[in-house]
């Protein structure tokens, strides 16, 4: 029984990690295509973005806002702001 529970937890963690890596990959592709990415108001390098999205502090996370270019309808900026999940 414990072995099954451990296996389920490991599968869930593996799935979550794959999902997180896919999200990071998509943000990095957007950055490479010219989309500006800001974290707490500061423009970030690709390495800083990967670090920020990979590390989550207890009770906080980064919420993205996608800013559209009105003339083209494409994303021109992504702004990540730290939010507290626990008050």
DRENDOLUM-476899 format. One record per atom (N, C-alpha, C, O): x, y, z; chain. Coordinates in steps of 0.2 Angstrom, whole numbers, plus 5000, padded with zeros to 4 digits. Layout:
<bati><u>X</u><v>Y</v><w>Z</w><kette>A</kette></bati>
...
//
This chain:
<bati><u>5004</u><v>4994</v><w>5000</w><kette>A</kette></bati>
<bati><u>5000</u><v>5000</v><w>5000</w><kette>A</kette></bati>
<bati><u>5004</u><v>5006</v><w>5000</w><kette>A</kette></bati>
<bati><u>5003</u><v>5011</v><w>4996</w><kette>A</kette></bati>
<bati><u>5009</u><v>5007</v><w>5004</w><kette>A</kette></bati>
<bati><u>5014</u><v>5012</v><w>5005</w><kette>A</kette></bati>
<bati><u>5018</u><v>5013</v><w>4998</w><kette>A</kette></bati>
<bati><u>5019</u><v>5019</v><w>4996</w><kette>A</kette></bati>
<bati><u>5020</u><v>5007</v><w>4995</w><kette>A</kette></bati>
<bati><u>5023</u><v>5008</v><w>4989</w><kette>A</kette></bati>
<bati><u>5019</u><v>5011</v><w>4983</w><kette>A</kette></bati>
<bati><u>5022</u><v>5015</v><w>4980</w><kette>A</kette></bati>
<bati><u>5013</u><v>5009</v><w>4983</w><kette>A</kette></bati>
<bati><u>5008</u><v>5012</v><w>4978</w><kette>A</kette></bati>
<bati><u>5007</u><v>5019</v><w>4979</w><kette>A</kette></bati>
<bati><u>5007</u><v>5023</v><w>4974</w><kette>A</kette></bati>
<bati><u>5007</u><v>5021</v><w>4985</w><kette>A</kette></bati>
<bati><u>5006</u><v>5029</v><w>4987</w><kette>A</kette></bati>
<bati><u>5012</u><v>5032</v><w>4985</w><kette>A</kette></bati>
<bati><u>5012</u><v>5038</v><w>4982</w><kette>A</kette></bati>
<bati><u>5018</u><v>5030</v><w>4986</w><kette>A</kette></bati>
<bati><u>5024</u><v>5033</v><w>4984</w><kette>A</kette></bati>
<bati><u>5025</u><v>5033</v><w>4977</w><kette>A</kette></bati>
<bati><u>5027</u><v>5038</v><w>4974</w><kette>A</kette></bati>
<bati><u>5023</u><v>5028</v><w>4973</w><kette>A</kette></bati>
<bati><u>5023</u><v>5028</v><w>4966</w><kette>A</kette></bati>
<bati><u>5018</u><v>5033</v><w>4963</w><kette>A</kette></bati>
<bati><u>5020</u><v>5037</v><w>4958</w><kette>A</kette></bati>
<bati><u>5012</u><v>5034</v><w>4966</w><kette>A</kette></bati>
<bati><u>5008</u><v>5039</v><w>4963</w><kette>A</kette></bati>
<bati><u>5010</u><v>5046</v><w>4965</w><kette>A</kette></bati>
<bati><u>5010</u><v>5050</v><w>4960</w><kette>A</kette></bati>
<bati><u>5013</u><v>5047</v><w>4970</w><kette>A</kette></bati>
<bati><u>5016</u><v>5054</v><w>4972</w><kette>A</kette></bati>
<bati><u>5022</u><v>5055</v><w>4967</w><kette>A</kette></bati>
<bati><u>5022</u><v>5061</v><w>4964</w><kette>A</kette></bati>
<bati><u>5026</u><v>5050</v><w>4966</w><kette>A</kette></bati>
<bati><u>5032</u><v>5051</v><w>4961</w><kette>A</kette></bati>
<bati><u>5029</u><v>5053</v><w>4954</w><kette>A</kette></bati>
<bati><u>5032</u><v>5057</v><w>4950</w><kette>A</kette></bati>
<bati><u>5024</u><v>5049</v><w>4952</w><kette>A</kette></bati>
<bati><u>5021</u><v>5050</v><w>4945</w><kette>A</kette></bati>
<bati><u>5018</u><v>5057</v><w>4945</w><kette>A</kette></bati>
<bati><u>5019</u><v>5061</v><w>4940</w><kette>A</kette></bati>
<bati><u>5015</u><v>5060</v><w>4950</w><kette>A</kette></bati>
<bati><u>5012</u><v>5066</v><w>4950</w><kette>A</kette></bati>
<bati><u>5017</u><v>5072</v><w>4950</w><kette>A</kette></bati>
<bati><u>5017</u><v>5077</v><w>4946</w><kette>A</kette></bati>
<bati><u>5023</u><v>5071</v><w>4954</w><kette>A</kette></bati>
<bati><u>5028</u><v>5075</v><w>4954</w><kette>A</kette></bati>
<bati><u>5031</u><v>5076</v><w>4947</w><kette>A</kette></bati>
<bati><u>5033</u><v>5081</v><w>4945</w><kette>A</kette></bati>
<bati><u>5032</u><v>5070</v><w>4944</w><kette>A</kette></bati>
<bati><u>5035</u><v>5070</v><w>4937</w><kette>A</kette></bati>
<bati><u>5031</u><v>5073</v><w>4932</w><kette>A</kette></bati>
<bati><u>5033</u><v>5077</v><w>4928</w><kette>A</kette></bati>
<bati><u>5024</u><v>5072</v><w>4932</w><kette>A</kette></bati>
<bati><u>5020</u><v>5076</v><w>4928</w><kette>A</kette></bati>
<bati><u>5020</u><v>5083</v><w>4929</w><kette>A</kette></bati>
<bati><u>5020</u><v>5087</v><w>4924</w><kette>A</kette></bati>
<bati><u>5020</u><v>5085</v><w>4935</w><kette>A</kette></bati>
<bati><u>5020</u><v>5093</v><w>4937</w><kette>A</kette></bati>
<bati><u>5027</u><v>5096</v><w>4934</w><kette>A</kette></bati>
<bati><u>5027</u><v>5101</v><w>4932</w><kette>A</kette></bati>
<bati><u>5032</u><v>5092</v><w>4935</w><kette>A</kette></bati>
<bati><u>5039</u><v>5095</v><w>4933</w><kette>A</kette></bati>
<bati><u>5039</u><v>5095</v><w>4925</w><kette>A</kette></bati>
<bati><u>5041</u><v>5100</v><w>4922</w><kette>A</kette></bati>
<bati><u>5036</u><v>5090</v><w>4922</w><kette>A</kette></bati>
<bati><u>5035</u><v>5091</v><w>4914</w><kette>A</kette></bati>
<bati><u>5031</u><v>5097</v><w>4912</w><kette>A</kette></bati>
<bati><u>5033</u><v>5100</v><w>4907</w><kette>A</kette></bati>
<bati><u>5025</u><v>5098</v><w>4916</w><kette>A</kette></bati>
<bati><u>5021</u><v>5103</v><w>4914</w><kette>A</kette></bati>
<bati><u>5025</u><v>5110</v><w>4915</w><kette>A</kette></bati>
<bati><u>5024</u><v>5115</v><w>4911</w><kette>A</kette></bati>
<bati><u>5028</u><v>5111</v><w>4921</w><kette>A</kette></bati>
<bati><u>5032</u><v>5117</v><w>4922</w><kette>A</kette></bati>
<bati><u>5037</u><v>5118</v><w>4917</w><kette>A</kette></bati>
<bati><u>5038</u><v>5124</v><w>4915</w><kette>A</kette></bati>
<bati><u>5041</u><v>5113</v><w>4915</w><kette>A</kette></bati>
<bati><u>5046</u><v>5113</v><w>4910</w><kette>A</kette></bati>
<bati><u>5043</u><v>5116</v><w>4903</w><kette>A</kette></bati>
<bati><u>5046</u><v>5120</v><w>4900</w><kette>A</kette></bati>
<bati><u>5037</u><v>5113</v><w>4902</w><kette>A</kette></bati>
<bati><u>5034</u><v>5115</v><w>4895</w><kette>A</kette></bati>
<bati><u>5032</u><v>5122</v><w>4896</w><kette>A</kette></bati>
<bati><u>5033</u><v>5126</v><w>4891</w><kette>A</kette></bati>
<bati><u>5030</u><v>5125</v><w>4901</w><kette>A</kette></bati>
<bati><u>5028</u><v>5132</v><w>4902</w><kette>A</kette></bati>
<bati><u>5034</u><v>5136</v><w>4902</w><kette>A</kette></bati>
<bati><u>5034</u><v>5141</v><w>4898</w><kette>A</kette></bati>
<bati><u>5039</u><v>5134</v><w>4905</w><kette>A</kette></bati>
<bati><u>5045</u><v>5138</v><w>4904</w><kette>A</kette></bati>
<bati><u>5048</u><v>5138</v><w>4897</w><kette>A</kette></bati>
<bati><u>5050</u><v>5144</v><w>4895</w><kette>A</kette></bati>
<bati><u>5048</u><v>5133</v><w>4894</w><kette>A</kette></bati>
<bati><u>5050</u><v>5132</v><w>4887</w><kette>A</kette></bati>
<bati><u>5046</u><v>5137</v><w>4882</w><kette>A</kette></bati>
<bati><u>5048</u><v>5141</v><w>4878</w><kette>A</kette></bati>
<bati><u>5039</u><v>5138</v><w>4884</w><kette>A</kette></bati>
<bati><u>5035</u><v>5142</v><w>4880</w><kette>A</kette></bati>
<bati><u>5036</u><v>5149</v><w>4881</w><kette>A</kette></bati>
<bati><u>5037</u><v>5153</v><w>4876</w><kette>A</kette></bati>
<bati><u>5038</u><v>5151</v><w>4887</w><kette>A</kette></bati>
<bati><u>5039</u><v>5158</v><w>4889</w><kette>A</kette></bati>
<bati><u>5046</u><v>5160</v><w>4886</w><kette>A</kette></bati>
<bati><u>5047</u><v>5165</v><w>4883</w><kette>A</kette></bati>
<bati><u>5051</u><v>5155</v><w>4886</w><kette>A</kette></bati>
<bati><u>5057</u><v>5157</v><w>4883</w><kette>A</kette></bati>
<bati><u>5057</u><v>5157</v><w>4876</w><kette>A</kette></bati>
<bati><u>5060</u><v>5162</v><w>4873</w><kette>A</kette></bati>
<bati><u>5053</u><v>5154</v><w>4872</w><kette>A</kette></bati>
<bati><u>5052</u><v>5154</v><w>4865</w><kette>A</kette></bati>
<bati><u>5049</u><v>5161</v><w>4863</w><kette>A</kette></bati>
<bati><u>5051</u><v>5164</v><w>4859</w><kette>A</kette></bati>
<bati><u>5044</u><v>5163</v><w>4868</w><kette>A</kette></bati>
<bati><u>5041</u><v>5170</v><w>4867</w><kette>A</kette></bati>
<bati><u>5046</u><v>5175</v><w>4867</w><kette>A</kette></bati>
<bati><u>5047</u><v>5180</v><w>4864</w><kette>A</kette></bati>
<bati><u>5051</u><v>5174</v><w>4872</w><kette>A</kette></bati>
<bati><u>5056</u><v>5179</v><w>4874</w><kette>A</kette></bati>
<bati><u>5061</u><v>5180</v><w>4868</w><kette>A</kette></bati>
<bati><u>5063</u><v>5185</v><w>4866</w><kette>A</kette></bati>
<bati><u>5063</u><v>5174</v><w>4865</w><kette>A</kette></bati>
<bati><u>5067</u><v>5174</v><w>4859</w><kette>A</kette></bati>
<bati><u>5064</u><v>5177</v><w>4853</w><kette>A</kette></bati>
<bati><u>5068</u><v>5179</v><w>4849</w><kette>A</kette></bati>
<bati><u>5057</u><v>5177</v><w>4853</w><kette>A</kette></bati>
<bati><u>5054</u><v>5179</v><w>4847</w><kette>A</kette></bati>
<bati><u>5053</u><v>5187</v><w>4848</w><kette>A</kette></bati>
<bati><u>5050</u><v>5190</v><w>4843</w><kette>A</kette></bati>
<bati><u>5055</u><v>5190</v><w>4853</w><kette>A</kette></bati>
<bati><u>5055</u><v>5197</v><w>4854</w><kette>A</kette></bati>
<bati><u>5050</u><v>5200</v><w>4859</w><kette>A</kette></bati>
<bati><u>5049</u><v>5206</v><w>4860</w><kette>A</kette></bati>
<bati><u>5046</u><v>5195</v><w>4862</w><kette>A</kette></bati>
<bati><u>5042</u><v>5197</v><w>4867</w><kette>A</kette></bati>
<bati><u>5046</u><v>5199</v><w>4874</w><kette>A</kette></bati>
<bati><u>5050</u><v>5196</v><w>4876</w><kette>A</kette></bati>
<bati><u>5044</u><v>5205</v><w>4876</w><kette>A</kette></bati>
<bati><u>5048</u><v>5208</v><w>4882</w><kette>A</kette></bati>
<bati><u>5045</u><v>5204</v><w>4888</w><kette>A</kette></bati>
<bati><u>5039</u><v>5204</v><w>4889</w><kette>A</kette></bati>
<bati><u>5049</u><v>5202</v><w>4893</w><kette>A</kette></bati>
<bati><u>5047</u><v>5199</v><w>4899</w><kette>A</kette></bati>
<bati><u>5050</u><v>5203</v><w>4905</w><kette>A</kette></bati>
<bati><u>5056</u><v>5204</v><w>4906</w><kette>A</kette></bati>
<bati><u>5045</u><v>5205</v><w>4909</w><kette>A</kette></bati>
<bati><u>5047</u><v>5208</v><w>4915</w><kette>A</kette></bati>
<bati><u>5045</u><v>5204</v><w>4922</w><kette>A</kette></bati>
<bati><u>5040</u><v>5201</v><w>4922</w><kette>A</kette></bati>
<bati><u>5049</u><v>5205</v><w>4927</w><kette>A</kette></bati>
<bati><u>5048</u><v>5202</v><w>4933</w><kette>A</kette></bati>
<bati><u>5048</u><v>5208</v><w>4938</w><kette>A</kette></bati>
<bati><u>5053</u><v>5211</v><w>4939</w><kette>A</kette></bati>
<bati><u>5042</u><v>5209</v><w>4942</w><kette>A</kette></bati>
<bati><u>5042</u><v>5214</v><w>4947</w><kette>A</kette></bati>
<bati><u>5044</u><v>5221</v><w>4944</w><kette>A</kette></bati>
<bati><u>5048</u><v>5225</v><w>4947</w><kette>A</kette></bati>
<bati><u>5042</u><v>5222</v><w>4937</w><kette>A</kette></bati>
<bati><u>5044</u><v>5228</v><w>4934</w><kette>A</kette></bati>
<bati><u>5051</u><v>5229</v><w>4931</w><kette>A</kette></bati>
<bati><u>5052</u><v>5234</v><w>4928</w><kette>A</kette></bati>
<bati><u>5055</u><v>5224</v><w>4931</w><kette>A</kette></bati>
<bati><u>5062</u><v>5224</v><w>4928</w><kette>A</kette></bati>
<bati><u>5062</u><v>5219</v><w>4923</w><kette>A</kette></bati>
<bati><u>5060</u><v>5213</v><w>4923</w><kette>A</kette></bati>
<bati><u>5065</u><v>5221</v><w>4917</w><kette>A</kette></bati>
<bati><u>5066</u><v>5217</v><w>4911</w><kette>A</kette></bati>
<bati><u>5071</u><v>5212</v><w>4913</w><kette>A</kette></bati>
<bati><u>5076</u><v>5213</v><w>4916</w><kette>A</kette></bati>
<bati><u>5070</u><v>5205</v><w>4911</w><kette>A</kette></bati>
<bati><u>5074</u><v>5200</v><w>4913</w><kette>A</kette></bati>
<bati><u>5077</u><v>5196</v><w>4907</w><kette>A</kette></bati>
<bati><u>5075</u><v>5196</v><w>4902</w><kette>A</kette></bati>
<bati><u>5083</u><v>5193</v><w>4909</w><kette>A</kette></bati>
<bati><u>5086</u><v>5189</v><w>4904</w><kette>A</kette></bati>
<bati><u>5083</u><v>5182</v><w>4904</w><kette>A</kette></bati>
<bati><u>5079</u><v>5181</v><w>4908</w><kette>A</kette></bati>
<bati><u>5084</u><v>5178</v><w>4899</w><kette>A</kette></bati>
<bati><u>5081</u><v>5171</v><w>4898</w><kette>A</kette></bati>
<bati><u>5083</u><v>5167</v><w>4904</w><kette>A</kette></bati>
<bati><u>5079</u><v>5163</v><w>4907</w><kette>A</kette></bati>
<bati><u>5089</u><v>5168</v><w>4907</w><kette>A</kette></bati>
<bati><u>5092</u><v>5164</v><w>4913</w><kette>A</kette></bati>
<bati><u>5088</u><v>5166</v><w>4919</w><kette>A</kette></bati>
<bati><u>5086</u><v>5162</v><w>4923</w><kette>A</kette></bati>
<bati><u>5087</u><v>5173</v><w>4920</w><kette>A</kette></bati>
<bati><u>5083</u><v>5175</v><w>4926</w><kette>A</kette></bati>
<bati><u>5076</u><v>5173</v><w>4925</w><kette>A</kette></bati>
<bati><u>5073</u><v>5171</v><w>4931</w><kette>A</kette></bati>
<bati><u>5073</u><v>5172</v><w>4919</w><kette>A</kette></bati>
<bati><u>5066</u><v>5170</v><w>4919</w><kette>A</kette></bati>
<bati><u>5065</u><v>5163</v><w>4921</w><kette>A</kette></bati>
<bati><u>5061</u><v>5161</v><w>4924</w><kette>A</kette></bati>
<bati><u>5070</u><v>5159</v><w>4918</w><kette>A</kette></bati>
<bati><u>5070</u><v>5152</v><w>4920</w><kette>A</kette></bati>
<bati><u>5071</u><v>5151</v><w>4927</w><kette>A</kette></bati>
<bati><u>5067</u><v>5146</v><w>4930</w><kette>A</kette></bati>
<bati><u>5075</u><v>5154</v><w>4930</w><kette>A</kette></bati>
<bati><u>5076</u><v>5154</v><w>4938</w><kette>A</kette></bati>
<bati><u>5070</u><v>5156</v><w>4941</w><kette>A</kette></bati>
<bati><u>5068</u><v>5152</v><w>4946</w><kette>A</kette></bati>
<bati><u>5067</u><v>5161</v><w>4939</w><kette>A</kette></bati>
<bati><u>5061</u><v>5164</v><w>4943</w><kette>A</kette></bati>
<bati><u>5055</u><v>5159</v><w>4942</w><kette>A</kette></bati>
<bati><u>5052</u><v>5158</v><w>4947</w><kette>A</kette></bati>
<bati><u>5054</u><v>5156</v><w>4937</w><kette>A</kette></bati>
<bati><u>5049</u><v>5151</v><w>4936</w><kette>A</kette></bati>
<bati><u>5050</u><v>5144</v><w>4939</w><kette>A</kette></bati>
<bati><u>5045</u><v>5141</v><w>4940</w><kette>A</kette></bati>
<bati><u>5056</u><v>5143</v><w>4940</w><kette>A</kette></bati>
<bati><u>5058</u><v>5136</v><w>4942</w><kette>A</kette></bati>
<bati><u>5058</u><v>5136</v><w>4950</w><kette>A</kette></bati>
<bati><u>5056</u><v>5131</v><w>4953</w><kette>A</kette></bati>
<bati><u>5059</u><v>5142</v><w>4953</w><kette>A</kette></bati>
<bati><u>5059</u><v>5142</v><w>4960</w><kette>A</kette></bati>
<bati><u>5053</u><v>5145</v><w>4963</w><kette>A</kette></bati>
<bati><u>5051</u><v>5151</v><w>4961</w><kette>A</kette></bati>
<bati><u>5049</u><v>5142</v><w>4967</w><kette>A</kette></bati>
<bati><u>5043</u><v>5145</v><w>4970</w><kette>A</kette></bati>
<bati><u>5044</u><v>5145</v><w>4978</w><kette>A</kette></bati>
<bati><u>5045</u><v>5140</v><w>4981</w><kette>A</kette></bati>
<bati><u>5043</u><v>5151</v><w>4981</w><kette>A</kette></bati>
<bati><u>5044</u><v>5151</v><w>4988</w><kette>A</kette></bati>
<bati><u>5037</u><v>5149</v><w>4991</w><kette>A</kette></bati>
<bati><u>5032</u><v>5150</v><w>4988</w><kette>A</kette></bati>
<bati><u>5038</u><v>5147</v><w>4997</w><kette>A</kette></bati>
<bati><u>5031</u><v>5145</v><w>5001</w><kette>A</kette></bati>
<bati><u>5027</u><v>5151</v><w>5002</w><kette>A</kette></bati>
<bati><u>5029</u><v>5156</v><w>5004</w><kette>A</kette></bati>
<bati><u>5021</u><v>5150</v><w>4999</w><kette>A</kette></bati>
<bati><u>5016</u><v>5155</v><w>5000</w><kette>A</kette></bati>
<bati><u>5016</u><v>5160</v><w>4995</w><kette>A</kette></bati>
<bati><u>5011</u><v>5165</v><w>4995</w><kette>A</kette></bati>
<bati><u>5020</u><v>5160</v><w>4990</w><kette>A</kette></bati>
<bati><u>5020</u><v>5165</v><w>4985</w><kette>A</kette></bati>
<bati><u>5021</u><v>5162</v><w>4978</w><kette>A</kette></bati>
<bati><u>5024</u><v>5157</v><w>4977</w><kette>A</kette></bati>
<bati><u>5019</u><v>5166</v><w>4973</w><kette>A</kette></bati>
<bati><u>5021</u><v>5164</v><w>4966</w><kette>A</kette></bati>
<bati><u>5021</u><v>5170</v><w>4962</w><kette>A</kette></bati>
<bati><u>5019</u><v>5175</v><w>4964</w><kette>A</kette></bati>
<bati><u>5022</u><v>5169</v><w>4955</w><kette>A</kette></bati>
<bati><u>5022</u><v>5174</v><w>4951</w><kette>A</kette></bati>
<bati><u>5016</u><v>5174</v><w>4946</w><kette>A</kette></bati>
<bati><u>5015</u><v>5168</v><w>4943</w><kette>A</kette></bati>
<bati><u>5012</u><v>5179</v><w>4946</w><kette>A</kette></bati>
<bati><u>5006</u><v>5179</v><w>4941</w><kette>A</kette></bati>
<bati><u>5008</u><v>5183</v><w>4935</w><kette>A</kette></bati>
<bati><u>5010</u><v>5188</v><w>4935</w><kette>A</kette></bati>
<bati><u>5007</u><v>5180</v><w>4929</w><kette>A</kette></bati>
<bati><u>5008</u><v>5183</v><w>4923</w><kette>A</kette></bati>
<bati><u>5002</u><v>5187</v><w>4920</w><kette>A</kette></bati>
<bati><u>4997</u><v>5185</v><w>4921</w><kette>A</kette></bati>
<bati><u>5004</u><v>5193</v><w>4917</w><kette>A</kette></bati>
<bati><u>4999</u><v>5197</v><w>4914</w><kette>A</kette></bati>
<bati><u>5002</u><v>5197</v><w>4907</w><kette>A</kette></bati>
<bati><u>5008</u><v>5199</v><w>4906</w><kette>A</kette></bati>
<bati><u>4998</u><v>5196</v><w>4902</w><kette>A</kette></bati>
<bati><u>5000</u><v>5196</v><w>4895</w><kette>A</kette></bati>
<bati><u>4997</u><v>5202</v><w>4892</w><kette>A</kette></bati>
<bati><u>4991</u><v>5204</v><w>4892</w><kette>A</kette></bati>
<bati><u>5002</u><v>5206</v><w>4889</w><kette>A</kette></bati>
<bati><u>5000</u><v>5213</v><w>4886</w><kette>A</kette></bati>
<bati><u>5000</u><v>5212</v><w>4879</w><kette>A</kette></bati>
<bati><u>5005</u><v>5210</v><w>4876</w><kette>A</kette></bati>
<bati><u>4995</u><v>5214</v><w>4876</w><kette>A</kette></bati>
<bati><u>4994</u><v>5214</v><w>4868</w><kette>A</kette></bati>
<bati><u>4996</u><v>5220</v><w>4865</w><kette>A</kette></bati>
<bati><u>4995</u><v>5225</v><w>4867</w><kette>A</kette></bati>
<bati><u>4998</u><v>5219</v><w>4859</w><kette>A</kette></bati>
<bati><u>5000</u><v>5224</v><w>4854</w><kette>A</kette></bati>
<bati><u>4993</u><v>5226</v><w>4851</w><kette>A</kette></bati>
<bati><u>4991</u><v>5221</v><w>4847</w><kette>A</kette></bati>
<bati><u>4990</u><v>5231</v><w>4852</w><kette>A</kette></bati>
<bati><u>4983</u><v>5233</v><w>4849</w><kette>A</kette></bati>
<bati><u>4983</u><v>5232</v><w>4841</w><kette>A</kette></bati>
<bati><u>4978</u><v>5231</v><w>4838</w><kette>A</kette></bati>
<bati><u>4989</u><v>5234</v><w>4838</w><kette>A</kette></bati>
<bati><u>4989</u><v>5235</v><w>4831</w><kette>A</kette></bati>
<bati><u>4989</u><v>5228</v><w>4828</w><kette>A</kette></bati>
<bati><u>4987</u><v>5227</v><w>4822</w><kette>A</kette></bati>
<bati><u>4993</u><v>5223</v><w>4831</w><kette>A</kette></bati>
<bati><u>4994</u><v>5216</v><w>4828</w><kette>A</kette></bati>
<bati><u>4990</u><v>5211</v><w>4831</w><kette>A</kette></bati>
<bati><u>4989</u><v>5206</v><w>4828</w><kette>A</kette></bati>
<bati><u>4988</u><v>5212</v><w>4838</w><kette>A</kette></bati>
<bati><u>4984</u><v>5207</v><w>4841</w><kette>A</kette></bati>
<bati><u>4989</u><v>5202</v><w>4844</w><kette>A</kette></bati>
<bati><u>4986</u><v>5197</v><w>4847</w><kette>A</kette></bati>
<bati><u>4995</u><v>5203</v><w>4844</w><kette>A</kette></bati>
<bati><u>5000</u><v>5198</v><w>4847</w><kette>A</kette></bati>
<bati><u>5002</u><v>5200</v><w>4853</w><kette>A</kette></bati>
<bati><u>5002</u><v>5206</v><w>4855</w><kette>A</kette></bati>
<bati><u>5005</u><v>5196</v><w>4857</w><kette>A</kette></bati>
<bati><u>5008</u><v>5197</v><w>4864</w><kette>A</kette></bati>
<bati><u>5014</u><v>5201</v><w>4863</w><kette>A</kette></bati>
<bati><u>5019</u><v>5199</v><w>4859</w><kette>A</kette></bati>
<bati><u>5015</u><v>5207</v><w>4866</w><kette>A</kette></bati>
<bati><u>5021</u><v>5211</v><w>4866</w><kette>A</kette></bati>
<bati><u>5025</u><v>5211</v><w>4872</w><kette>A</kette></bati>
<bati><u>5031</u><v>5212</v><w>4872</w><kette>A</kette></bati>
<bati><u>5021</u><v>5210</v><w>4878</w><kette>A</kette></bati>
<bati><u>5025</u><v>5209</v><w>4884</w><kette>A</kette></bati>
<bati><u>5021</u><v>5204</v><w>4889</w><kette>A</kette></bati>
<bati><u>5015</u><v>5203</v><w>4888</w><kette>A</kette></bati>
<bati><u>5025</u><v>5201</v><w>4893</w><kette>A</kette></bati>
<bati><u>5023</u><v>5197</v><w>4899</w><kette>A</kette></bati>
<bati><u>5026</u><v>5200</v><w>4905</w><kette>A</kette></bati>
<bati><u>5032</u><v>5201</v><w>4906</w><kette>A</kette></bati>
<bati><u>5021</u><v>5202</v><w>4910</w><kette>A</kette></bati>
<bati><u>5023</u><v>5205</v><w>4916</w><kette>A</kette></bati>
<bati><u>5022</u><v>5200</v><w>4922</w><kette>A</kette></bati>
<bati><u>5016</u><v>5198</v><w>4923</w><kette>A</kette></bati>
<bati><u>5027</u><v>5197</v><w>4925</w><kette>A</kette></bati>
<bati><u>5026</u><v>5193</v><w>4931</w><kette>A</kette></bati>
<bati><u>5027</u><v>5197</v><w>4937</w><kette>A</kette></bati>
<bati><u>5031</u><v>5201</v><w>4938</w><kette>A</kette></bati>
<bati><u>5021</u><v>5197</v><w>4941</w><kette>A</kette></bati>
<bati><u>5022</u><v>5200</v><w>4948</w><kette>A</kette></bati>
<bati><u>5021</u><v>5195</v><w>4953</w><kette>A</kette></bati>
<bati><u>5017</u><v>5190</v><w>4953</w><kette>A</kette></bati>
<bati><u>5025</u><v>5196</v><w>4958</w><kette>A</kette></bati>
<bati><u>5024</u><v>5191</v><w>4964</w><kette>A</kette></bati>
<bati><u>5018</u><v>5193</v><w>4968</w><kette>A</kette></bati>
<bati><u>5016</u><v>5198</v><w>4970</w><kette>A</kette></bati>
<bati><u>5014</u><v>5187</v><w>4969</w><kette>A</kette></bati>
<bati><u>5008</u><v>5188</v><w>4974</w><kette>A</kette></bati>
<bati><u>5009</u><v>5183</v><w>4980</w><kette>A</kette></bati>
<bati><u>5012</u><v>5178</v><w>4979</w><kette>A</kette></bati>
<bati><u>5006</u><v>5185</v><w>4985</w><kette>A</kette></bati>
<bati><u>5006</u><v>5181</v><w>4991</w><kette>A</kette></bati>
<bati><u>4999</u><v>5177</v><w>4991</w><kette>A</kette></bati>
<bati><u>4994</u><v>5180</v><w>4990</w><kette>A</kette></bati>
<bati><u>5000</u><v>5170</v><w>4992</w><kette>A</kette></bati>
<bati><u>4995</u><v>5166</v><w>4992</w><kette>A</kette></bati>
<bati><u>4992</u><v>5165</v><w>4999</w><kette>A</kette></bati>
<bati><u>4986</u><v>5163</v><w>5000</w><kette>A</kette></bati>
<bati><u>4996</u><v>5167</v><w>5004</w><kette>A</kette></bati>
<bati><u>4994</u><v>5166</v><w>5011</w><kette>A</kette></bati>
<bati><u>4995</u><v>5173</v><w>5014</w><kette>A</kette></bati>
<bati><u>5000</u><v>5176</v><w>5014</w><kette>A</kette></bati>
<bati><u>4989</u><v>5175</v><w>5018</w><kette>A</kette></bati>
<bati><u>4989</u><v>5181</v><w>5021</w><kette>A</kette></bati>
<bati><u>4991</u><v>5181</v><w>5028</w><kette>A</kette></bati>
<bati><u>4991</u><v>5186</v><w>5031</w><kette>A</kette></bati>
//
